[in-house]
Structure formats: C-alpha cells, structure tokens
C-alpha cells in the first residue's frame, strides 16, 4: 500500500485495483449501484467492509440470524 506522510500523520493513498468477474456478477454490481444511486466502486467497498465486519464477528464466535420483517421466519447466516 502506498503511504504519504502529512506532517506527523500518515495517510494512505487510494490504490487502483482491477478484477475480473463473470458478466452476471458485473451486472449485479451495476444494478446495485443504480438502485443505491452510487458508484460501482462504492458498492464493492461496502461489500468488502461488510465482509470484514462479518469475519471479525465470526472470530468472536458471533451467530448471524436473519429474520423476516414480521418477526416470523428466522435463518442463520453461515460464514465460511
């Protein structure tokens, strides 16, 4: 990661990445960006941040329960 010193603090400069995904995945990401009125980059960043939150919680032995909006059906999300 490239770092730039500013005074006594270091800030990380953005790093450009390129990735290849199947067309269906690209379409899904673009659709999500349109629905949220944001960029593809923001959708990918948010997905990575969410993944990190889930993995950190998993390390602490957290369980993830998804419940429908009426408090009925519950499902457990399994993080591999």
mmCIF file of the N, C-alpha and C atoms, coordinates in Angstrom:
data_MODEL
# 
_entry.id   MODEL 
# 
loop_
_atom_site.group_PDB 
_atom_site.id 
_atom_site.type_symbol 
_atom_site.label_atom_id 
_atom_site.label_alt_id 
_atom_site.label_comp_id 
_atom_site.label_asym_id 
_atom_site.label_entity_id 
_atom_site.label_seq_id 
_atom_site.pdbx_PDB_ins_code 
_atom_site.Cartn_x 
_atom_site.Cartn_y 
_atom_site.Cartn_z 
_atom_site.occupancy 
_atom_site.B_iso_or_equiv 
_atom_site.pdbx_formal_charge 
_atom_site.auth_seq_id 
_atom_site.auth_comp_id 
_atom_site.auth_asym_id 
_atom_site.auth_atom_id 
_atom_site.pdbx_PDB_model_num 
ATOM 1   N N  . UNK A 1 1  ? 0.853   -1.171  0.000   1.00 0.00 ? 1  UNK A N  1 
ATOM 2   C CA . UNK A 1 1  ? 0.000   0.000   0.000   1.00 0.00 ? 1  UNK A CA 1 
ATOM 3   C C  . UNK A 1 1  ? 0.898   1.232   0.000   1.00 0.00 ? 1  UNK A C  1 
ATOM 4   N N  . UNK A 1 2  ? 0.563   2.211   -0.784  1.00 0.00 ? 2  UNK A N  1 
ATOM 5   C CA . UNK A 1 2  ? 1.311   3.450   -0.841  1.00 0.00 ? 2  UNK A CA 1 
ATOM 6   C C  . UNK A 1 2  ? 0.869   4.344   0.299   1.00 0.00 ? 2  UNK A C  1 
ATOM 7   N N  . UNK A 1 3  ? 1.839   4.886   1.013   1.00 0.00 ? 3  UNK A N  1 
ATOM 8   C CA . UNK A 1 3  ? 1.505   5.801   2.092   1.00 0.00 ? 3  UNK A CA 1 
ATOM 9   C C  . UNK A 1 3  ? 2.180   7.137   1.837   1.00 0.00 ? 3  UNK A C  1 
ATOM 10  N N  . UNK A 1 4  ? 1.521   8.182   2.242   1.00 0.00 ? 4  UNK A N  1 
ATOM 11  C CA . UNK A 1 4  ? 2.022   9.526   2.062   1.00 0.00 ? 4  UNK A CA 1 
ATOM 12  C C  . UNK A 1 4  ? 2.078   10.185  3.439   1.00 0.00 ? 4  UNK A C  1 
ATOM 13  N N  . UNK A 1 5  ? 3.212   10.744  3.784   1.00 0.00 ? 5  UNK A N  1 
ATOM 14  C CA . UNK A 1 5  ? 3.346   11.407  5.077   1.00 0.00 ? 5  UNK A CA 1 
ATOM 15  C C  . UNK A 1 5  ? 2.816   12.834  4.977   1.00 0.00 ? 5  UNK A C  1 
ATOM 16  N N  . UNK A 1 6  ? 1.977   13.221  5.935   1.00 0.00 ? 6  UNK A N  1 
ATOM 17  C CA . UNK A 1 6  ? 1.475   14.589  6.008   1.00 0.00 ? 6  UNK A CA 1 
ATOM 18  C C  . UNK A 1 6  ? 1.692   15.054  7.433   1.00 0.00 ? 6  UNK A C  1 
ATOM 19  N N  . UNK A 1 7  ? 2.714   15.860  7.637   1.00 0.00 ? 7  UNK A N  1 
ATOM 20  C CA . UNK A 1 7  ? 3.034   16.287  8.997   1.00 0.00 ? 7  UNK A CA 1 
ATOM 21  C C  . UNK A 1 7  ? 3.489   15.092  9.806   1.00 0.00 ? 7  UNK A C  1 
ATOM 22  N N  . UNK A 1 8  ? 2.846   14.873  10.936  1.00 0.00 ? 8  UNK A N  1 
ATOM 23  C CA . UNK A 1 8  ? 3.190   13.724  11.774  1.00 0.00 ? 8  UNK A CA 1 
ATOM 24  C C  . UNK A 1 8  ? 2.272   12.544  11.533  1.00 0.00 ? 8  UNK A C  1 
ATOM 25  N N  . UNK A 1 9  ? 1.285   12.701  10.656  1.00 0.00 ? 9  UNK A N  1 
ATOM 26  C CA . UNK A 1 9  ? 0.325   11.636  10.375  1.00 0.00 ? 9  UNK A CA 1 
ATOM 27  C C  . UNK A 1 9  ? 0.581   11.047  8.996   1.00 0.00 ? 9  UNK A C  1 
ATOM 28  N N  . UNK A 1 10 ? 0.367   9.758   8.864   1.00 0.00 ? 10 UNK A N  1 
ATOM 29  C CA . UNK A 1 10 ? 0.445   9.106   7.563   1.00 0.00 ? 10 UNK A CA 1 
ATOM 30  C C  . UNK A 1 10 ? -0.968  8.880   7.055   1.00 0.00 ? 10 UNK A C  1 
ATOM 31  N N  . UNK A 1 11 ? -1.183  9.154   5.777   1.00 0.00 ? 11 UNK A N  1 
ATOM 32  C CA . UNK A 1 11 ? -2.468  8.839   5.160   1.00 0.00 ? 11 UNK A CA 1 
ATOM 33  C C  . UNK A 1 11 ? -2.216  7.882   4.008   1.00 0.00 ? 11 UNK A C  1 
ATOM 34  N N  . UNK A 1 12 ? -3.115  6.985   3.804   1.00 0.00 ? 12 UNK A N  1 
ATOM 35  C CA . UNK A 1 12 ? -2.985  6.024   2.721   1.00 0.00 ? 12 UNK A CA 1 
ATOM 36  C C  . UNK A 1 12 ? -3.595  6.596   1.453   1.00 0.00 ? 12 UNK A C  1 
ATOM 37  N N  . UNK A 1 13 ? -2.824  6.528   0.393   1.00 0.00 ? 13 UNK A N  1 
ATOM 38  C CA . UNK A 1 13 ? -3.340  6.957   -0.901  1.00 0.00 ? 13 UNK A CA 1 
ATOM 39  C C  . UNK A 1 13 ? -4.154  5.814   -1.492  1.00 0.00 ? 13 UNK A C  1 
ATOM 40  N N  . UNK A 1 14 ? -5.229  6.123   -2.217  1.00 0.00 ? 14 UNK A N  1 
ATOM 41  C CA . UNK A 1 14 ? -6.001  5.057   -2.847  1.00 0.00 ? 14 UNK A CA 1 
ATOM 42  C C  . UNK A 1 14 ? -5.138  4.235   -3.802  1.00 0.00 ? 14 UNK A C  1 
ATOM 43  N N  . UNK A 1 15 ? -5.442  2.966   -3.892  1.00 0.00 ? 15 UNK A N  1 
ATOM 44  C CA . UNK A 1 15 ? -4.735  2.054   -4.782  1.00 0.00 ? 15 UNK A CA 1 
ATOM 45  C C  . UNK A 1 15 ? -5.727  1.560   -5.828  1.00 0.00 ? 15 UNK A C  1 
ATOM 46  N N  . UNK A 1 16 ? -5.355  1.675   -7.082  1.00 0.00 ? 16 UNK A N  1 
ATOM 47  C CA . UNK A 1 16 ? -6.231  1.215   -8.162  1.00 0.00 ? 16 UNK A CA 1 
ATOM 48  C C  . UNK A 1 16 ? -6.075  -0.294  -8.303  1.00 0.00 ? 16 UNK A C  1 
ATOM 49  N N  . UNK A 1 17 ? -7.194  -0.995  -8.292  1.00 0.00 ? 17 UNK A N  1 
ATOM 50  C CA . UNK A 1 17 ? -7.214  -2.437  -8.483  1.00 0.00 ? 17 UNK A CA 1 
ATOM 51  C C  . UNK A 1 17 ? -8.058  -2.765  -9.707  1.00 0.00 ? 17 UNK A C  1 
ATOM 52  N N  . UNK A 1 18 ? -7.752  -3.884  -10.296 1.00 0.00 ? 18 UNK A N  1 
ATOM 53  C CA . UNK A 1 18 ? -8.543  -4.370  -11.421 1.00 0.00 ? 18 UNK A CA 1 
ATOM 54  C C  . UNK A 1 18 ? -8.951  -5.790  -11.094 1.00 0.00 ? 18 UNK A C  1 
ATOM 55  N N  . UNK A 1 19 ? -10.190 -6.148  -11.362 1.00 0.00 ? 19 UNK A N  1 
ATOM 56  C CA . UNK A 1 19 ? -10.609 -7.515  -11.106 1.00 0.00 ? 19 UNK A CA 1 
ATOM 57  C C  . UNK A 1 19 ? -11.503 -8.000  -12.228 1.00 0.00 ? 19 UNK A C  1 
ATOM 58  N N  . UNK A 1 20 ? -11.478 -9.294  -12.432 1.00 0.00 ? 20 UNK A N  1 
ATOM 59  C CA . UNK A 1 20 ? -12.317 -9.910  -13.453 1.00 0.00 ? 20 UNK A CA 1 
ATOM 60  C C  . UNK A 1 20 ? -13.419 -10.688 -12.758 1.00 0.00 ? 20 UNK A C  1 
ATOM 61  N N  . UNK A 1 21 ? -14.649 -10.452 -13.201 1.00 0.00 ? 21 UNK A N  1 
ATOM 62  C CA . UNK A 1 21 ? -15.807 -11.155 -12.659 1.00 0.00 ? 21 UNK A CA 1 
ATOM 63  C C  . UNK A 1 21 ? -16.660 -11.626 -13.826 1.00 0.00 ? 21 UNK A C  1 
ATOM 64  N N  . UNK A 1 22 ? -17.455 -12.662 -13.600 1.00 0.00 ? 22 UNK A N  1 
ATOM 65  C CA . UNK A 1 22 ? -18.373 -13.100 -14.661 1.00 0.00 ? 22 UNK A CA 1 
ATOM 66  C C  . UNK A 1 22 ? -19.362 -11.982 -15.002 1.00 0.00 ? 22 UNK A C  1 
ATOM 67  N N  . UNK A 1 23 ? -19.874 -11.982 -16.219 1.00 0.00 ? 23 UNK A N  1 
ATOM 68  C CA . UNK A 1 23 ? -20.822 -10.937 -16.631 1.00 0.00 ? 23 UNK A CA 1 
ATOM 69  C C  . UNK A 1 23 ? -22.019 -10.793 -15.693 1.00 0.00 ? 23 UNK A C  1 
ATOM 70  N N  . UNK A 1 24 ? -22.522 -11.935 -15.154 1.00 0.00 ? 24 UNK A N  1 
ATOM 71  C CA . UNK A 1 24 ? -23.680 -11.850 -14.245 1.00 0.00 ? 24 UNK A CA 1 
ATOM 72  C C  . UNK A 1 24 ? -23.329 -11.072 -12.980 1.00 0.00 ? 24 UNK A C  1 
ATOM 73  N N  . UNK A 1 25 ? -22.119 -11.259 -12.479 1.00 0.00 ? 25 UNK A N  1 
ATOM 74  C CA . UNK A 1 25 ? -21.684 -10.549 -11.273 1.00 0.00 ? 25 UNK A CA 1 
ATOM 75  C C  . UNK A 1 25 ? -21.540 -9.066  -11.577 1.00 0.00 ? 25 UNK A C  1 
ATOM 76  N N  . UNK A 1 26 ? -20.950 -8.736  -12.719 1.00 0.00 ? 26 UNK A N  1 
ATOM 77  C CA . UNK A 1 26 ? -20.817 -7.332  -13.119 1.00 0.00 ? 26 UNK A CA 1 
ATOM 78  C C  . UNK A 1 26 ? -22.192 -6.681  -13.240 1.00 0.00 ? 26 UNK A C  1 
ATOM 79  N N  . UNK A 1 27 ? -23.135 -7.401  -13.843 1.00 0.00 ? 27 UNK A N  1 
ATOM 80  C CA . UNK A 1 27 ? -24.498 -6.868  -13.979 1.00 0.00 ? 27 UNK A CA 1 
ATOM 81  C C  . UNK A 1 27 ? -25.136 -6.632  -12.613 1.00 0.00 ? 27 UNK A C  1 
ATOM 82  N N  . UNK A 1 28 ? -24.923 -7.560  -11.690 1.00 0.00 ? 28 UNK A N  1 
ATOM 83  C CA . UNK A 1 28 ? -25.480 -7.419  -10.348 1.00 0.00 ? 28 UNK A CA 1 
ATOM 84  C C  . UNK A 1 28 ? -24.892 -6.205  -9.642  1.00 0.00 ? 28 UNK A C  1 
ATOM 85  N N  . UNK A 1 29 ? -23.581 -6.036  -9.721  1.00 0.00 ? 29 UNK A N  1 
ATOM 86  C CA . UNK A 1 29 ? -22.923 -4.895  -9.069  1.00 0.00 ? 29 UNK A CA 1 
ATOM 87  C C  . UNK A 1 29 ? -23.431 -3.582  -9.668  1.00 0.00 ? 29 UNK A C  1 
ATOM 88  N N  . UNK A 1 30 ? -23.527 -3.518  -10.984 1.00 0.00 ? 30 UNK A N  1 
ATOM 89  C CA . UNK A 1 30 ? -24.017 -2.305  -11.643 1.00 0.00 ? 30 UNK A CA 1 
ATOM 90  C C  . UNK A 1 30 ? -25.468 -2.013  -11.257 1.00 0.00 ? 30 UNK A C  1 
ATOM 91  N N  . UNK A 1 31 ? -26.276 -3.058  -11.171 1.00 0.00 ? 31 UNK A N  1 
ATOM 92  C CA . UNK A 1 31 ? -27.674 -2.897  -10.773 1.00 0.00 ? 31 UNK A CA 1 
ATOM 93  C C  . UNK A 1 31 ? -27.767 -2.371  -9.339  1.00 0.00 ? 31 UNK A C  1 
ATOM 94  N N  . UNK A 1 32 ? -26.935 -2.916  -8.461  1.00 0.00 ? 32 UNK A N  1 
ATOM 95  C CA . UNK A 1 32 ? -26.920 -2.453  -7.072  1.00 0.00 ? 32 UNK A CA 1 
ATOM 96  C C  . UNK A 1 32 ? -26.522 -0.980  -7.005  1.00 0.00 ? 32 UNK A C  1 
ATOM 97  N N  . UNK A 1 33 ? -25.548 -0.593  -7.793  1.00 0.00 ? 33 UNK A N  1 
ATOM 98  C CA . UNK A 1 33 ? -25.109 0.804   -7.808  1.00 0.00 ? 33 UNK A CA 1 
ATOM 99  C C  . UNK A 1 33 ? -26.236 1.720   -8.280  1.00 0.00 ? 33 UNK A C  1 
ATOM 100 N N  . UNK A 1 34 ? -26.954 1.305   -9.321  1.00 0.00 ? 34 UNK A N  1 
ATOM 101 C CA . UNK A 1 34 ? -28.083 2.114   -9.814  1.00 0.00 ? 34 UNK A CA 1 
ATOM 102 C C  . UNK A 1 34 ? -29.172 2.231   -8.759  1.00 0.00 ? 34 UNK A C  1 
ATOM 103 N N  . UNK A 1 35 ? -29.516 1.101   -8.122  1.00 0.00 ? 35 UNK A N  1 
ATOM 104 C CA . UNK A 1 35 ? -30.568 1.110   -7.093  1.00 0.00 ? 35 UNK A CA 1 
ATOM 105 C C  . UNK A 1 35 ? -30.218 2.021   -5.928  1.00 0.00 ? 35 UNK A C  1 
ATOM 106 N N  . UNK A 1 36 ? -28.944 2.060   -5.588  1.00 0.00 ? 36 UNK A N  1 
ATOM 107 C CA . UNK A 1 36 ? -28.489 2.876   -4.448  1.00 0.00 ? 36 UNK A CA 1 
ATOM 108 C C  . UNK A 1 36 ? -28.052 4.269   -4.860  1.00 0.00 ? 36 UNK A C  1 
ATOM 109 N N  . UNK A 1 37 ? -28.107 4.544   -6.179  1.00 0.00 ? 37 UNK A N  1 
ATOM 110 C CA . UNK A 1 37 ? -27.681 5.839   -6.709  1.00 0.00 ? 37 UNK A CA 1 
ATOM 111 C C  . UNK A 1 37 ? -26.244 6.153   -6.276  1.00 0.00 ? 37 UNK A C  1 
ATOM 112 N N  . UNK A 1 38 ? -25.357 5.194   -6.513  1.00 0.00 ? 38 UNK A N  1 
ATOM 113 C CA . UNK A 1 38 ? -23.962 5.354   -6.136  1.00 0.00 ? 38 UNK A CA 1 
ATOM 114 C C  . UNK A 1 38 ? -23.092 4.740   -7.222  1.00 0.00 ? 38 UNK A C  1 
ATOM 115 N N  . UNK A 1 39 ? -21.822 4.594   -6.934  1.00 0.00 ? 39 UNK A N  1 
ATOM 116 C CA . UNK A 1 39 ? -20.880 4.058   -7.929  1.00 0.00 ? 39 UNK A CA 1 
ATOM 117 C C  . UNK A 1 39 ? -20.630 2.571   -7.707  1.00 0.00 ? 39 UNK A C  1 
ATOM 118 N N  . UNK A 1 40 ? -20.132 1.930   -8.753  1.00 0.00 ? 40 UNK A N  1 
ATOM 119 C CA . UNK A 1 40 ? -19.724 0.533   -8.650  1.00 0.00 ? 40 UNK A CA 1 
ATOM 120 C C  . UNK A 1 40 ? -18.625 0.411   -7.594  1.00 0.00 ? 40 UNK A C  1 
ATOM 121 N N  . UNK A 1 41 ? -17.705 1.361   -7.582  1.00 0.00 ? 41 UNK A N  1 
ATOM 122 C CA . UNK A 1 41 ? -16.624 1.351   -6.589  1.00 0.00 ? 41 UNK A CA 1 
ATOM 123 C C  . UNK A 1 41 ? -17.180 1.352   -5.173  1.00 0.00 ? 41 UNK A C  1 
ATOM 124 N N  . UNK A 1 42 ? -18.191 2.192   -4.918  1.00 0.00 ? 42 UNK A N  1 
ATOM 125 C CA . UNK A 1 42 ? -18.774 2.267   -3.572  1.00 0.00 ? 42 UNK A CA 1 
ATOM 126 C C  . UNK A 1 42 ? -19.443 0.958   -3.194  1.00 0.00 ? 42 UNK A C  1 
ATOM 127 N N  . UNK A 1 43 ? -20.121 0.317   -4.138  1.00 0.00 ? 43 UNK A N  1 
ATOM 128 C CA . UNK A 1 43 ? -20.768 -0.971  -3.872  1.00 0.00 ? 43 UNK A CA 1 
ATOM 129 C C  . UNK A 1 43 ? -19.717 -2.011  -3.486  1.00 0.00 ? 43 UNK A C  1 
ATOM 130 N N  . UNK A 1 44 ? -18.619 -2.056  -4.229  1.00 0.00 ? 44 UNK A N  1 
ATOM 131 C CA . UNK A 1 44 ? -17.559 -3.024  -3.927  1.00 0.00 ? 44 UNK A CA 1 
ATOM 132 C C  . UNK A 1 44 ? -16.914 -2.708  -2.577  1.00 0.00 ? 44 UNK A C  1 
ATOM 133 N N  . UNK A 1 45 ? -16.635 -1.454  -2.303  1.00 0.00 ? 45 UNK A N  1 
ATOM 134 C CA . UNK A 1 45 ? -16.060 -1.073  -1.000  1.00 0.00 ? 45 UNK A CA 1 
ATOM 135 C C  . UNK A 1 45 ? -16.981 -1.482  0.148   1.00 0.00 ? 45 UNK A C  1 
ATOM 136 N N  . UNK A 1 46 ? -18.273 -1.196  -0.006  1.00 0.00 ? 46 UNK A N  1 
ATOM 137 C CA . UNK A 1 46 ? -19.236 -1.548  1.045   1.00 0.00 ? 46 UNK A CA 1 
ATOM 138 C C  . UNK A 1 46 ? -19.293 -3.056  1.257   1.00 0.00 ? 46 UNK A C  1 
ATOM 139 N N  . UNK A 1 47 ? -19.232 -3.810  0.167   1.00 0.00 ? 47 UNK A N  1 
ATOM 140 C CA . UNK A 1 47 ? -19.260 -5.274  0.278   1.00 0.00 ? 47 UNK A CA 1 
ATOM 141 C C  . UNK A 1 47 ? -18.030 -5.775  1.036   1.00 0.00 ? 47 UNK A C  1 
ATOM 142 N N  . UNK A 1 48 ? -16.881 -5.198  0.754   1.00 0.00 ? 48 UNK A N  1 
ATOM 143 C CA . UNK A 1 48 ? -15.651 -5.609  1.442   1.00 0.00 ? 48 UNK A CA 1 
ATOM 144 C C  . UNK A 1 48 ? -15.724 -5.239  2.926   1.00 0.00 ? 48 UNK A C  1 
ATOM 145 N N  . UNK A 1 49 ? -16.223 -4.044  3.219   1.00 0.00 ? 49 UNK A N  1 
ATOM 146 C CA . UNK A 1 49 ? -16.364 -3.627  4.618   1.00 0.00 ? 49 UNK A CA 1 
ATOM 147 C C  . UNK A 1 49 ? -17.331 -4.546  5.373   1.00 0.00 ? 49 UNK A C  1 
ATOM 148 N N  . UNK A 1 50 ? -18.431 -4.899  4.730   1.00 0.00 ? 50 UNK A N  1 
ATOM 149 C CA . UNK A 1 50 ? -19.401 -5.805  5.345   1.00 0.00 ? 50 UNK A CA 1 
ATOM 150 C C  . UNK A 1 50 ? -18.773 -7.165  5.599   1.00 0.00 ? 50 UNK A C  1 
ATOM 151 N N  . UNK A 1 51 ? -18.047 -7.672  4.629   1.00 0.00 ? 51 UNK A N  1 
ATOM 152 C CA . UNK A 1 51 ? -17.352 -8.960  4.784   1.00 0.00 ? 51 UNK A CA 1 
ATOM 153 C C  . UNK A 1 51 ? -16.394 -8.911  5.973   1.00 0.00 ? 51 UNK A C  1 
ATOM 154 N N  . UNK A 1 52 ? -15.670 -7.816  6.123   1.00 0.00 ? 52 UNK A N  1 
ATOM 155 C CA . UNK A 1 52 ? -14.725 -7.696  7.238   1.00 0.00 ? 52 UNK A CA 1 
ATOM 156 C C  . UNK A 1 52 ? -15.452 -7.677  8.582   1.00 0.00 ? 52 UNK A C  1 
ATOM 157 N N  . UNK A 1 53 ? -16.566 -6.974  8.657   1.00 0.00 ? 53 UNK A N  1 
ATOM 158 C CA . UNK A 1 53 ? -17.359 -6.939  9.886   1.00 0.00 ? 53 UNK A CA 1 
ATOM 159 C C  . UNK A 1 53 ? -17.828 -8.347  10.246  1.00 0.00 ? 53 UNK A C  1 
ATOM 160 N N  . UNK A 1 54 ? -18.336 -9.081  9.255   1.00 0.00 ? 54 UNK A N  1 
ATOM 161 C CA . UNK A 1 54 ? -18.813 -10.442 9.499   1.00 0.00 ? 54 UNK A CA 1 
ATOM 162 C C  . UNK A 1 54 ? -17.672 -11.357 9.935   1.00 0.00 ? 54 UNK A C  1 
ATOM 163 N N  . UNK A 1 55 ? -16.536 -11.251 9.299   1.00 0.00 ? 55 UNK A N  1 
ATOM 164 C CA . UNK A 1 55 ? -15.400 -12.110 9.662   1.00 0.00 ? 55 UNK A CA 1 
ATOM 165 C C  . UNK A 1 55 ? -14.882 -11.790 11.058  1.00 0.00 ? 55 UNK A C  1 
ATOM 166 N N  . UNK A 1 56 ? -14.826 -10.505 11.407  1.00 0.00 ? 56 UNK A N  1 
ATOM 167 C CA . UNK A 1 56 ? -14.405 -10.120 12.761  1.00 0.00 ? 56 UNK A CA 1 
ATOM 168 C C  . UNK A 1 56 ? -15.371 -10.691 13.798  1.00 0.00 ? 56 UNK A C  1 
ATOM 169 N N  . UNK A 1 57 ? -16.656 -10.588 13.527  1.00 0.00 ? 57 UNK A N  1 
ATOM 170 C CA . UNK A 1 57 ? -17.658 -11.114 14.444  1.00 0.00 ? 57 UNK A CA 1 
ATOM 171 C C  . UNK A 1 57 ? -17.551 -12.633 14.542  1.00 0.00 ? 57 UNK A C  1 
ATOM 172 N N  . UNK A 1 58 ? -17.295 -13.292 13.423  1.00 0.00 ? 58 UNK A N  1 
ATOM 173 C CA . UNK A 1 58 ? -17.153 -14.751 13.428  1.00 0.00 ? 58 UNK A CA 1 
ATOM 174 C C  . UNK A 1 58 ? -15.981 -15.178 14.315  1.00 0.00 ? 58 UNK A C  1 
ATOM 175 N N  . UNK A 1 59 ? -14.890 -14.428 14.229  1.00 0.00 ? 59 UNK A N  1 
ATOM 176 C CA . UNK A 1 59 ? -13.736 -14.741 15.088  1.00 0.00 ? 59 UNK A CA 1 
ATOM 177 C C  . UNK A 1 59 ? -14.112 -14.675 16.562  1.00 0.00 ? 59 UNK A C  1 
ATOM 178 N N  . UNK A 1 60 ? -15.082 -13.837 16.876  1.00 0.00 ? 60 UNK A N  1 
ATOM 179 C CA . UNK A 1 60 ? -15.562 -13.706 18.253  1.00 0.00 ? 60 UNK A CA 1 
ATOM 180 C C  . UNK A 1 60 ? -16.741 -14.633 18.529  1.00 0.00 ? 60 UNK A C  1 
ATOM 181 N N  . UNK A 1 61 ? -16.938 -15.613 17.635  1.00 0.00 ? 61 UNK A N  1 
ATOM 182 C CA . UNK A 1 61 ? -17.961 -16.647 17.779  1.00 0.00 ? 61 UNK A CA 1 
ATOM 183 C C  . UNK A 1 61 ? -19.393 -16.113 17.746  1.00 0.00 ? 61 UNK A C  1 
ATOM 184 N N  . UNK A 1 62 ? -19.605 -15.035 17.010  1.00 0.00 ? 62 UNK A N  1 
ATOM 185 C CA . UNK A 1 62 ? -20.953 -14.488 16.863  1.00 0.00 ? 62 UNK A CA 1 
ATOM 186 C C  . UNK A 1 62 ? -21.774 -15.369 15.924  1.00 0.00 ? 62 UNK A C  1 
ATOM 187 N N  . UNK A 1 63 ? -23.086 -15.361 16.117  1.00 0.00 ? 63 UNK A N  1 
ATOM 188 C CA . UNK A 1 63 ? -24.021 -16.026 15.206  1.00 0.00 ? 63 UNK A CA 1 
ATOM 189 C C  . UNK A 1 63 ? -24.813 -14.935 14.504  1.00 0.00 ? 63 UNK A C  1 
ATOM 190 N N  . UNK A 1 64 ? -25.186 -15.208 13.267  1.00 0.00 ? 64 UNK A N  1 
ATOM 191 C CA . UNK A 1 64 ? -25.913 -14.240 12.471  1.00 0.00 ? 64 UNK A CA 1 
ATOM 192 C C  . UNK A 1 64 ? -27.284 -14.798 12.134  1.00 0.00 ? 64 UNK A C  1 
ATOM 193 N N  . UNK A 1 65 ? -28.308 -14.136 12.629  1.00 0.00 ? 65 UNK A N  1 
ATOM 194 C CA . UNK A 1 65 ? -29.679 -14.572 12.404  1.00 0.00 ? 65 UNK A CA 1 
ATOM 195 C C  . UNK A 1 65 ? -30.383 -13.540 11.528  1.00 0.00 ? 65 UNK A C  1 
ATOM 196 N N  . UNK A 1 66 ? -31.004 -14.025 10.458  1.00 0.00 ? 66 UNK A N  1 
ATOM 197 C CA . UNK A 1 66 ? -31.786 -13.166 9.574   1.00 0.00 ? 66 UNK A CA 1 
ATOM 198 C C  . UNK A 1 66 ? -33.252 -13.473 9.842   1.00 0.00 ? 66 UNK A C  1 
ATOM 199 N N  . UNK A 1 67 ? -34.012 -12.418 10.132  1.00 0.00 ? 67 UNK A N  1 
ATOM 200 C CA . UNK A 1 67 ? -35.418 -12.591 10.468  1.00 0.00 ? 67 UNK A CA 1 
ATOM 201 C C  . UNK A 1 67 ? -36.254 -11.755 9.505   1.00 0.00 ? 67 UNK A C  1 
ATOM 202 N N  . UNK A 1 68 ? -37.351 -12.325 9.010   1.00 0.00 ? 68 UNK A N  1 
ATOM 203 C CA . UNK A 1 68 ? -38.175 -11.536 8.103   1.00 0.00 ? 68 UNK A CA 1 
ATOM 204 C C  . UNK A 1 68 ? -38.794 -10.366 8.869   1.00 0.00 ? 68 UNK A C  1 
ATOM 205 N N  . UNK A 1 69 ? -39.287 -9.392  8.132   1.00 0.00 ? 69 UNK A N  1 
ATOM 206 C CA . UNK A 1 69 ? -39.724 -8.138  8.752   1.00 0.00 ? 69 UNK A CA 1 
ATOM 207 C C  . UNK A 1 69 ? -40.902 -8.280  9.712   1.00 0.00 ? 69 UNK A C  1 
ATOM 208 N N  . UNK A 1 70 ? -41.627 -9.370  9.649   1.00 0.00 ? 70 UNK A N  1 
ATOM 209 C CA . UNK A 1 70 ? -42.767 -9.564  10.540  1.00 0.00 ? 70 UNK A CA 1 
ATOM 210 C C  . UNK A 1 70 ? -42.412 -10.417 11.755  1.00 0.00 ? 70 UNK A C  1 
ATOM 211 N N  . UNK A 1 71 ? -41.119 -10.671 11.949  1.00 0.00 ? 71 UNK A N  1 
ATOM 212 C CA . UNK A 1 71 ? -40.695 -11.448 13.109  1.00 0.00 ? 71 UNK A CA 1 
ATOM 213 C C  . UNK A 1 71 ? -41.016 -12.923 13.000  1.00 0.00 ? 71 UNK A C  1 
ATOM 214 N N  . UNK A 1 72 ? -41.253 -13.394 11.822  1.00 0.00 ? 72 UNK A N  1 
ATOM 215 C CA . UNK A 1 72 ? -41.610 -14.795 11.632  1.00 0.00 ? 72 UNK A CA 1 
ATOM 216 C C  . UNK A 1 72 ? -40.401 -15.672 11.391  1.00 0.00 ? 72 UNK A C  1 
ATOM 217 N N  . UNK A 1 73 ? -40.166 -15.995 10.153  1.00 0.00 ? 73 UNK A N  1 
ATOM 218 C CA . UNK A 1 73 ? -39.122 -16.942 9.788   1.00 0.00 ? 73 UNK A CA 1 
ATOM 219 C C  . UNK A 1 73 ? -37.737 -16.402 10.107  1.00 0.00 ? 73 UNK A C  1 
ATOM 220 N N  . UNK A 1 74 ? -36.926 -17.268 10.717  1.00 0.00 ? 74 UNK A N  1 
ATOM 221 C CA . UNK A 1 74 ? -35.544 -16.930 11.010  1.00 0.00 ? 74 UNK A CA 1 
ATOM 222 C C  . UNK A 1 74 ? -34.638 -17.916 10.297  1.00 0.00 ? 74 UNK A C  1 
ATOM 223 N N  . UNK A 1 75 ? -33.511 -17.403 9.808   1.00 0.00 ? 75 UNK A N  1 
ATOM 224 C CA . UNK A 1 75 ? -32.498 -18.235 9.178   1.00 0.00 ? 75 UNK A CA 1 
ATOM 225 C C  . UNK A 1 75 ? -31.145 -17.812 9.727   1.00 0.00 ? 75 UNK A C  1 
ATOM 226 N N  . UNK A 1 76 ? -30.230 -18.765 9.812   1.00 0.00 ? 76 UNK A N  1 
ATOM 227 C CA . UNK A 1 76 ? -28.889 -18.437 10.261  1.00 0.00 ? 76 UNK A CA 1 
ATOM 228 C C  . UNK A 1 76 ? -27.983 -18.277 9.052   1.00 0.00 ? 76 UNK A C  1 
ATOM 229 N N  . UNK A 1 77 ? -27.218 -17.211 9.054   1.00 0.00 ? 77 UNK A N  1 
ATOM 230 C CA . UNK A 1 77 ? -26.238 -16.960 8.011   1.00 0.00 ? 77 UNK A CA 1 
ATOM 231 C C  . UNK A 1 77 ? -24.939 -17.629 8.436   1.00 0.00 ? 77 UNK A C  1 
ATOM 232 N N  . UNK A 1 78 ? -24.429 -18.537 7.616   1.00 0.00 ? 78 UNK A N  1 
ATOM 233 C CA . UNK A 1 78 ? -23.202 -19.249 7.923   1.00 0.00 ? 78 UNK A CA 1 
ATOM 234 C C  . UNK A 1 78 ? -22.058 -18.605 7.146   1.00 0.00 ? 78 UNK A C  1 
ATOM 235 N N  . UNK A 1 79 ? -21.057 -18.137 7.846   1.00 0.00 ? 79 UNK A N  1 
ATOM 236 C CA . UNK A 1 79 ? -19.885 -17.522 7.227   1.00 0.00 ? 79 UNK A CA 1 
ATOM 237 C C  . UNK A 1 79 ? -18.789 -18.579 7.136   1.00 0.00 ? 79 UNK A C  1 
ATOM 238 N N  . UNK A 1 80 ? -18.311 -18.846 5.949   1.00 0.00 ? 80 UNK A N  1 
ATOM 239 C CA . UNK A 1 80 ? -17.246 -19.840 5.752   1.00 0.00 ? 80 UNK A CA 1 
ATOM 240 C C  . UNK A 1 80 ? -15.893 -19.252 5.946   1.00 0.00 ? 80 UNK A C  1 
# 
